[in-house]
């Protein structure tokens, strides 16, 4: 429908230009150049070209205005649909970005909590090892990465070293070995 109205609009526009140019104005216009003026009475009838061309011009102008308004109406309806679609797509994109941001924040919080729990578990294991003198499950006392405190080896279970045997120079110099109390007695 829009294509048909556009074709009609362009045709009427060209016809309107021709009818306006063929009319003779105060200065004679283009109508005199195309044989208008003196011979106009024989071509357009007894009254000449003025009344016939005026009616043709008025009709063409009316059709031109109607097709212009119709095309403007079609364009505004299409623009509303396009604008609504664009707005909806922007809303979906904004919502997807917010969901991705929230997911990333949740993952970061979960990772931080897991690291904090692991650090707390390592600290708890270290404090248990310094209180008891041995880390659970044969791990080195005092840290989560397996390093021994004060250079002394610590362990638990059947294969654990004797508590009063020094494991390093620090232990031999008077630092208590793992499994002994602060006085150095086993």
Buried (B, 14 or more C-beta within 10 A) or exposed (E): EEEEBBEBBEBBBEBBEEBBEBBBEEEEBBBBEBEBBEEBEEEBEEEBBBEBBEEBBEBBBEBBEBBBEBBEEBEEEEEEEEEEEEEEEEEEEEEEEEEEEEEEEEEEEEEEEEEEEEEEEBEEBBEBBBEBBBBEEEBBBBBBEEEBBBBBBBBBEEEBBEBBBBBBEBBEEEBBBBBBEEEEEE
